Amino acid sequence: MQTIGILLFDDVEELDAIGPWEVFSWWCARFPDDGWTVTTFSRDGGTVRCAKGLRVLPGHSFDDVPALDVLLYPGGRGARARVDDEAEVAWIRDQRPRVPLLASVCTGSLVFARAGLLAGRPATTHWASLDRLASLDPTIDVRHDDRFVDDGDVVTSAGISAGIDMALHLVARFAGTERAREVRRGIQYDPRPPV
């Protein structure tokens, strides 16, 4: 089995983490023969209080999370605070040689930028943090209008709900376009905003 791990932390934006979780968990549960599983983890494995008050108990800690094939770093106020957390930035940097694919949602990309993982690469983030992304590393090709950016072994998405689109893109990448369409239909994700 290949494993997707979604990192959780205090003040993570709920939909940044739970949106991709819904996509991946629906896919893994309905199509186990595709060979993927998804889990959550946090630094100490303890309960995480999300940005709007949702409490989530991760499945693992940094110490016991299984070997990851994909590490997804969500955003929110908590991610912005972690840009200056040297231990967290160093931990993310250390994952680069171990994890084949790093993905971020929203301001999770700011932590990737601080860790030097986006140098000279195209990337995006939440619209309100695009300038900060550029200031963290001027070599980043900041994509202002992209919903997500797939640069091979690093995939970044714009803010909040864009993580769902990125997760569906990854399902298509790993298991084919038709599988991603089945997942999209299964979770009934077909945005047509009323305004």
N, C-alpha and C positions, 0 to 999 in steps of 0.2 A: 504494500500500500504506500502511496505517496501522501504526504501530509501538508495541509495548509494550516498555518498557525496565525491566529489573530491576536495581536498584543493588546491587552487592556490595561488601563491606568486610570487613576482618579481624574475626573473632569474630561474624560474622553467624550466626544460628541456621540450620542447614542446611535444615530443613523449611520455614522461613519463606520462603526463596527458591526451593528446589527443588520444593516442592509446587506453587506457582503456575506455575513453569516447566513442569512436567509437563503441567498442564492446558492452558496456552497453546500449548506446542510441539506437543502431540498435535493440538489443534484446527487450528493453522496448517498443519501437515504434511498432515493428512487433508482439509482443506477450504480449499485455497488460493484458491478463487474467492470466499471470504468477504472477502478483501482485507486480511488482517492478518498481521503477522510479529512475532516476539518476539526480543529480544536481551538480553544482559547487559552491564553496564559497571561500571567502578570509577573511582576518582579518577584513577589513573595508568595503568589498563589492565593492571597487573601481576597476578600470581597472588595470590589471596586465600586466607587460611587461615581456615576457618570455625570455629565455636565448639567443635566436637568433633573437629577435625583434618582434615576433608575439605579438599582443595585444589582450587580452581576457577580456571581461566583465563578471565577475562571477554572478551567479544568486542570491547569498546571502552573508551576512556577518556572522561573528561568532555569532552576536546577534540575527539574524533572520533565521539562517539555520534550517530547520525542524529537528526533532529528527532523528538520523541516525541509521541505522542497519549495515552499512558498512562505515567506514571512510578510504578513500584512500589517502595516503600521497606520492606524487611523489618526484622525486629527482632533481638533477642538482646543479649548483653553488649556487642557492638560498637555497636549503636544507642544503648544507654544511655550509653556513653562519648561518643557524638557529640552528645548533647544540649548539652554544654558546649563543643563545637568550633565556635567562631564562624564559621570559614570554611565549614564544612559547612552550618551553619544558614543562613548568608547565601546559599549556592549554592542550597539548597532553596527559600528565599524567592524567589530570582530566577527559579526555574522556574515559579512560579505563573502569571504572565501568558503564558508560552510553551507550557505543557503543558495541554491541555484537561481532563485527568483525573489527579488524584493519588490514589494508593492506598497504604495501609500495612498491614503485617501485624505483629501483636504490638506490641512497643515502638517500632517505627518511628513510630507516632503521637506518641510523645514528642518526636521531632525536629520533626514538623509543628507540635505545640503550641508548642515553643520558637520556631519561626519565625513564630508568629502566624497560622498557616493554619487553626486550628480555633476561633478566637474566635467565641463565640456559636453554635457548631454542635454537633450531636450527634456523638459519637465513642465509640470503645471501644479497648481494648488488652488485653494479657495480664492475667488476673485479679489477679496479684500487683502490678501497676503501676497499677491504677485510681486509687488515692489520689494517686500521683505525677502522673498525667495531670491530675487535678483541681487539684493544687497548682501546676502550671505555668501554668494559666490558669483561674481560677475561673468564667469565663463559659462554659466548655465544658459541654455537657449530657452528662455521662458516662453511658454506657449500660452498666450493670453486667452485664446478662444477655443482651445481644445477641451473636450469633456474628459478625455484621458489621453495619456501619451504612453505608447508601448515602445520602449527602446531596448527590446530584447530581454536582458536579465534584470532590468529595472522598469517598473510600470508605475506611473503616478496618475492620480486623478484629481479633478477639480473638487469642489466642495460638496460635502454631505451626500446628497442623493446621487451624485456622480459615481460614488463607490459601487452602487448597484450596477450601473452600466459597465464599469471596469470589471466587476466580478463576472458578469455575463460574457464579456469579451474573453476573459481568462478561461471560462468553461469552453467557449468556442475554440480557443487556442489549444486546450488540452484534449478535448473530446469531440470537436467538430461543430460546425455551425448548426446542424440539425439538432444536436443535443442542447445547445444553448437556447434554441427556439423552444424546445420542449420544456426546459427549465423556466424560461420567461413566461410561457403559457401556464405552467404549473403554479407559479407564484402570482399569476395574473398581473404582470407588470407590463402595462401598455400606456405610458403616460400621455394623457391628453388634458393638459391643464385647462380649467374652466375660465381662466383669465389670460 
